[in-house]
């Protein structure tokens, strides 16, 4: 009886220790399959068109520098039965030539509304308060898929007077919410034959295998198989209604992606350094000193002796000063997680631009366990 009680007591202690351990271990975060992959062939299509924005308050194109705006107005008036006398000079300060772009979403049907972006292509100062005239929007095949028209919304403001001006945000581009009506749909096939193909957002063999396992566990063994690190082939019902329901169930599956690749992104133009949580450091020693060069010009004045009859001479003398800050050798300790890596890099005391050179050197000696990408 005593031994059984001791065994139960020991078992409870082990259970408590395991529960505490599991509480300290970070749980793997699962994501929906629709956030990790997309259906092959289900995508947006880009549309583009050339149009005119009218009703501007004197902030339109200068016709002397943008003759295509005048030509567009003459052609539009001619299509409406208005004939301009030969040699007529037009001053169209309230008109601007624009490029109109839009994304046609998949499965869009005629009559649906989509947003369009309007961008000035001339020298108009502002499109604020303008109205986009009916503009055909064409696809890559040259066919018209939508017609755009409506009031342009500008998220900025500007004012000028007395030789001074002030501008907030960008005034030469705006949007027309729901400003285009779809006139032609793009046929979109949900797979080919009996298969539907899923395309992962990021190429990863581990994640692809986990997606295959999740689909086969939720359906039948052999339903899904990975063709490569990005494409997954799934056997789906032939009936379109059943196929849509099947894909909907697949997109709701929870999949834990494989551990992400350690990566450091360096923007050499802005000095930005971004790294993910998989980055690790090995022990290394770093010495980094700043070198500053100062070039200046000093004005010198040479005065003649009294009663010598000479003239005062003004000269320029160059001054060059080179200084190098002292740099001691710093031991950068290894770090297995992102917080330790940040702490180790901050110990170097370098600015962002210097940190770029240090990271590149760490990568060369093998101390930086990550992919280094410079953009």
C-alpha positions as CSV (number, residue, x, y, z in Angstrom):
1,X,0.0,0.0,0.0
2,X,2.8,2.3,0.9
3,X,4.7,1.6,-2.4
4,X,1.5,2.3,-4.4
5,X,1.1,5.7,-2.7
6,X,4.8,6.5,-3.4
7,X,4.3,5.6,-7.0
8,X,1.2,7.8,-7.3
9,X,3.0,10.7,-5.6
10,X,6.0,10.3,-8.0
11,X,3.6,10.2,-10.9
12,X,1.9,13.4,-9.8
13,X,5.3,15.1,-9.5
14,X,6.3,14.0,-13.0
15,X,2.9,15.3,-14.3
16,X,3.5,18.7,-12.7
17,X,7.0,18.9,-14.1
18,X,5.8,18.0,-17.6
19,X,3.0,20.5,-17.4
20,X,5.4,23.3,-16.4
21,X,7.8,22.3,-19.2
22,X,5.1,22.3,-21.8
23,X,4.0,25.7,-20.6
24,X,7.5,27.1,-21.0
25,X,7.9,25.6,-24.5
26,X,6.5,28.0,-27.1
27,X,3.6,26.4,-29.0
28,X,4.0,26.0,-32.7
29,X,1.8,28.4,-34.5
30,X,-0.5,26.8,-37.1
31,X,-1.8,28.8,-40.1
32,X,-4.7,28.3,-42.4
33,X,-3.8,26.7,-45.7
34,X,-5.3,29.6,-47.6
35,X,-2.7,31.9,-45.9
36,X,0.1,29.6,-47.0
37,X,-0.9,28.7,-50.6
38,X,-3.1,29.8,-53.5
39,X,-5.0,27.9,-56.2
40,X,-3.1,27.7,-59.5
41,X,-4.7,29.8,-62.1
42,X,-6.8,31.9,-59.6
43,X,-5.1,35.3,-59.8
44,X,-5.7,39.0,-60.6
45,X,-5.3,40.4,-64.1
46,X,-3.9,43.9,-64.7
47,X,-5.8,46.5,-66.7
48,X,-4.7,49.8,-68.1
49,X,-6.2,52.7,-70.0
50,X,-5.6,56.3,-71.1
51,X,-8.1,58.9,-70.1
52,X,-8.9,62.5,-69.2
53,X,-9.7,64.1,-65.9
54,X,-11.8,67.3,-66.2
55,X,-13.1,69.8,-63.7
56,X,-9.8,70.8,-62.2
57,X,-9.4,74.3,-60.6
58,X,-6.7,75.6,-62.9
59,X,-4.3,72.8,-61.9
60,X,-4.4,70.8,-65.1
61,X,-1.8,70.3,-67.9
62,X,0.0,73.1,-69.6
63,X,-1.0,72.6,-73.2
64,X,2.3,74.0,-74.6
65,X,4.2,71.2,-73.0
66,X,1.6,68.4,-73.2
67,X,0.2,68.6,-76.8
68,X,-1.4,65.1,-76.4
69,X,-3.9,66.5,-73.9
70,X,-5.2,69.0,-76.5
71,X,-5.3,66.2,-79.2
72,X,-7.3,64.0,-76.9
73,X,-9.8,66.8,-76.2
74,X,-10.2,67.5,-80.0
75,X,-10.7,63.8,-80.7
76,X,-13.3,63.4,-77.9
77,X,-15.2,66.5,-79.1
78,X,-15.1,65.2,-82.6
79,X,-16.7,61.9,-81.5
80,X,-19.4,63.8,-79.9
81,X,-20.2,65.8,-83.1
82,X,-18.3,69.0,-82.1
83,X,-16.1,70.3,-84.9
84,X,-13.3,72.6,-83.9
85,X,-12.3,75.3,-86.5
86,X,-8.8,74.8,-88.0
87,X,-6.1,76.6,-86.1
88,X,-8.1,76.9,-82.9
89,X,-5.8,77.4,-79.8
90,X,-7.1,75.7,-76.7
91,X,-6.0,76.6,-73.2
92,X,-7.1,73.6,-71.1
93,X,-6.0,74.4,-67.5
94,X,-8.9,72.3,-66.1
95,X,-8.0,69.1,-68.0
96,X,-5.3,66.6,-67.3
97,X,-4.2,63.5,-69.2
98,X,-4.0,60.4,-67.0
99,X,-3.2,56.7,-67.0
100,X,-5.8,54.6,-65.4
101,X,-4.9,51.2,-63.9
102,X,-6.9,48.5,-62.1
103,X,-6.7,44.9,-61.0
104,X,-9.4,42.6,-62.3
105,X,-10.0,40.0,-59.6
106,X,-10.6,36.3,-60.4
107,X,-14.2,35.3,-61.1
108,X,-15.3,38.9,-61.7
109,X,-18.5,39.0,-63.7
110,X,-19.9,41.8,-65.9
111,X,-21.6,44.5,-63.9
112,X,-19.3,44.3,-60.9
113,X,-17.5,47.3,-59.6
114,X,-13.7,47.5,-59.1
115,X,-11.5,50.3,-57.9
116,X,-9.2,52.2,-60.2
117,X,-6.0,54.3,-59.7
118,X,-5.6,57.5,-61.7
119,X,-2.1,58.9,-62.3
120,X,-1.2,62.1,-64.1
121,X,1.1,61.6,-67.1
122,X,1.6,65.3,-67.9
123,X,2.5,68.3,-65.8
124,X,-0.7,68.8,-63.9
125,X,-0.2,70.2,-60.5
126,X,-3.1,68.5,-58.8
127,X,-6.0,66.1,-59.7
128,X,-8.0,67.2,-56.6
129,X,-11.7,67.7,-57.4
130,X,-11.4,66.2,-60.9
131,X,-13.7,63.8,-62.6
132,X,-12.4,60.9,-64.7
133,X,-14.2,60.6,-68.0
134,X,-15.2,57.2,-69.5
135,X,-12.0,55.3,-70.1
136,X,-11.8,51.8,-71.6
137,X,-9.5,49.5,-69.6
138,X,-7.7,46.9,-71.6
139,X,-5.9,43.7,-70.7
140,X,-2.6,42.3,-72.0
141,X,-4.5,40.9,-75.0
142,X,-5.8,44.3,-76.1
143,X,-9.4,43.5,-75.2
144,X,-11.6,45.9,-73.2
145,X,-12.5,44.3,-69.9
146,X,-13.8,47.3,-67.9
147,X,-14.9,50.9,-68.3
148,X,-13.8,53.5,-65.8
149,X,-15.5,56.8,-64.8
150,X,-16.1,58.7,-61.6
151,X,-14.8,61.4,-59.2
152,X,-11.1,61.2,-58.2
153,X,-10.3,61.0,-54.5
154,X,-7.0,62.6,-53.6
155,X,-5.5,62.0,-50.1
156,X,-3.6,65.3,-49.9
157,X,-3.9,69.0,-50.1
158,X,-1.8,72.0,-51.4
159,X,-1.9,75.8,-51.3
160,X,0.3,78.5,-52.8
161,X,0.4,82.3,-52.7
162,X,2.9,85.1,-52.5
163,X,5.7,83.0,-54.0
164,X,5.3,80.3,-51.2
165,X,3.6,76.9,-51.5
166,X,2.8,74.0,-49.2
167,X,1.9,70.5,-50.3
168,X,0.7,67.6,-48.1
169,X,1.0,64.1,-49.6
170,X,0.9,63.4,-53.4
171,X,-1.6,65.4,-55.5
172,X,-0.9,63.9,-59.0
173,X,-2.4,60.5,-58.3
174,X,-5.6,59.3,-56.7
175,X,-8.2,56.6,-56.7
176,X,-11.8,56.2,-57.9
177,X,-13.5,53.8,-55.5
178,X,-15.8,51.5,-57.5
179,X,-14.9,53.6,-60.5
180,X,-14.9,50.8,-63.1
181,X,-17.6,48.5,-64.3
182,X,-16.5,45.0,-65.5
183,X,-17.7,44.4,-69.0
184,X,-16.0,41.1,-69.8
185,X,-15.0,38.2,-67.5
186,X,-11.8,36.2,-67.7
187,X,-12.4,32.4,-67.8
188,X,-10.7,30.9,-64.7
189,X,-10.4,27.1,-64.5
190,X,-10.3,25.4,-61.1
191,X,-7.6,22.9,-61.9
192,X,-7.1,20.6,-64.9
193,X,-9.1,17.4,-65.2
194,X,-9.3,15.6,-61.9
195,X,-6.5,17.5,-60.2
196,X,-6.2,20.9,-58.5
197,X,-2.8,22.4,-57.9
198,X,-1.9,24.4,-54.8
199,X,1.1,26.8,-55.0
200,X,2.9,27.8,-51.8
201,X,3.7,31.4,-51.3
202,X,7.2,30.5,-50.3
203,X,9.3,27.6,-51.8
204,X,9.8,25.2,-48.9
205,X,10.0,21.4,-49.1
206,X,9.3,20.9,-45.4
207,X,6.1,23.0,-45.6
208,X,5.0,21.3,-48.8
209,X,5.3,17.9,-47.1
210,X,3.3,19.1,-44.0
211,X,0.6,20.4,-46.3
212,X,0.4,17.0,-48.0
213,X,0.2,15.3,-44.7
214,X,-2.6,17.6,-43.5
215,X,-4.7,17.1,-46.6
216,X,-4.3,13.3,-46.7
217,X,-5.2,13.2,-43.0
218,X,-8.3,15.2,-43.5
219,X,-9.4,13.3,-46.7
220,X,-8.0,10.0,-47.9
221,X,-4.4,8.8,-48.2
222,X,-2.9,9.6,-51.6
223,X,-5.2,12.6,-52.2
224,X,-2.3,15.0,-52.3
225,X,1.3,14.7,-53.3
226,X,4.0,17.3,-53.6
227,X,5.4,17.8,-57.1
228,X,8.2,20.1,-55.9
229,X,9.0,22.5,-53.1
230,X,6.1,24.8,-54.1
231,X,3.5,22.9,-56.1
232,X,1.1,20.4,-54.5
233,X,-1.2,18.2,-56.7
234,X,-4.6,17.4,-55.1
235,X,-7.1,15.0,-56.5
236,X,-10.5,16.8,-56.4
237,X,-14.1,16.0,-57.4
238,X,-15.0,16.4,-61.0
239,X,-18.3,18.2,-60.4
240,X,-17.8,22.0,-60.2
241,X,-20.1,22.5,-57.2
242,X,-18.5,19.6,-55.2
243,X,-15.0,20.9,-56.3
244,X,-15.7,24.4,-54.8
245,X,-16.9,22.9,-51.5
246,X,-13.8,20.6,-51.5
247,X,-11.4,23.5,-52.0
248,X,-13.2,25.5,-49.3
249,X,-12.6,22.7,-46.8
250,X,-9.0,22.5,-47.8
251,X,-8.4,26.2,-47.3
252,X,-9.6,25.9,-43.8
253,X,-7.1,23.3,-42.8
254,X,-4.6,24.3,-40.1
255,X,-1.0,23.6,-41.1
256,X,2.1,24.4,-39.1
257,X,4.8,25.6,-41.6
258,X,8.3,24.4,-41.3
259,X,10.9,26.5,-39.6
260,X,11.7,29.5,-41.7
261,X,15.0,30.1,-43.3
262,X,17.3,32.4,-41.3
263,X,17.6,35.6,-43.3
264,X,18.9,39.2,-43.0
265,X,17.8,41.9,-45.3
266,X,20.0,44.9,-45.7
267,X,19.0,48.1,-47.5
268,X,22.2,49.8,-48.5
269,X,20.4,52.9,-49.6
270,X,18.6,53.7,-46.3
271,X,20.7,51.7,-43.9
272,X,17.8,49.5,-42.8
273,X,18.6,46.1,-41.4
274,X,15.8,43.5,-40.8
275,X,16.3,40.0,-39.6
276,X,13.9,37.2,-38.7
277,X,13.8,35.1,-35.5
278,X,15.8,32.2,-37.0
279,X,19.0,34.2,-37.2
280,X,21.8,32.9,-35.0
281,X,25.4,34.1,-34.3
282,X,28.6,32.3,-33.5
283,X,31.4,33.6,-31.3
284,X,33.5,36.2,-33.1
285,X,35.7,39.2,-32.5
286,X,34.9,42.6,-34.1
287,X,36.9,45.8,-34.3
288,X,35.4,48.7,-36.1
289,X,36.7,52.2,-36.2
290,X,35.2,55.3,-37.8
291,X,37.3,57.3,-40.3
292,X,36.4,60.9,-40.8
293,X,38.0,63.3,-43.4
294,X,37.4,67.0,-43.1
295,X,38.3,69.3,-45.9
296,X,38.0,73.1,-45.3
297,X,39.2,76.4,-46.7
298,X,40.7,79.2,-44.6
299,X,40.8,82.8,-45.8
300,X,44.1,84.5,-45.2
301,X,44.9,88.3,-45.4
302,X,48.4,89.6,-46.2
303,X,49.0,93.2,-45.1
304,X,51.9,95.2,-46.5
305,X,54.4,97.0,-44.3
306,X,53.7,100.6,-43.5
307,X,54.8,103.2,-46.1
308,X,55.9,100.3,-48.4
309,X,53.4,101.1,-51.1
310,X,52.2,97.5,-51.2
311,X,48.6,96.3,-51.5
312,X,46.5,94.0,-49.2
313,X,46.3,90.5,-50.6
314,X,43.4,88.1,-49.7
315,X,44.2,84.4,-50.2
316,X,42.7,81.0,-49.7
317,X,44.5,78.2,-47.8
318,X,43.2,74.6,-47.8
319,X,42.9,72.6,-44.6
320,X,42.6,68.8,-44.6
321,X,42.1,66.9,-41.4
322,X,41.9,63.1,-41.1
323,X,40.7,61.5,-37.8
324,X,40.1,57.9,-37.0
325,X,38.3,56.9,-33.9
326,X,39.9,54.3,-31.7
327,X,38.4,50.9,-32.0
328,X,38.9,48.1,-29.5
329,X,38.5,44.4,-30.3
330,X,35.0,43.4,-29.0
331,X,34.1,39.8,-28.3
332,X,30.6,39.2,-29.8
333,X,29.0,36.3,-28.0
334,X,27.0,33.7,-29.8
335,X,23.2,34.0,-29.8
336,X,20.6,31.3,-30.5
337,X,17.6,33.5,-30.7
338,X,16.7,37.0,-32.0
339,X,16.9,38.8,-28.7
340,X,20.4,37.5,-28.0
341,X,21.6,38.4,-31.6
342,X,20.2,42.0,-31.2
343,X,21.9,42.3,-27.8
344,X,25.2,41.1,-29.2
345,X,25.1,43.5,-32.2
346,X,24.2,46.4,-30.0
347,X,27.3,45.7,-27.9
348,X,29.4,46.6,-30.9
349,X,28.0,50.2,-30.8
350,X,27.9,50.7,-34.5
351,X,25.4,52.8,-36.5
352,X,23.2,51.2,-39.1
353,X,25.5,52.0,-42.0
354,X,28.5,50.5,-40.1
355,X,26.4,47.5,-39.1
356,X,26.0,46.6,-42.8
357,X,29.7,46.2,-43.2
358,X,30.0,44.3,-39.9
359,X,27.2,41.8,-41.0
360,X,28.9,41.3,-44.3
361,X,32.2,40.5,-42.6
362,X,30.5,38.2,-40.1
363,X,28.9,36.3,-43.0
364,X,32.3,36.0,-44.7
365,X,33.9,34.4,-41.7
366,X,30.9,32.1,-41.0
367,X,29.8,33.7,-37.8
368,X,26.5,34.8,-39.1
369,X,24.2,31.8,-39.5
370,X,21.8,33.3,-42.0
371,X,21.3,34.3,-45.6
372,X,22.4,37.9,-46.2
373,X,20.5,39.7,-48.9
374,X,21.5,43.3,-49.9
375,X,18.8,45.3,-51.7
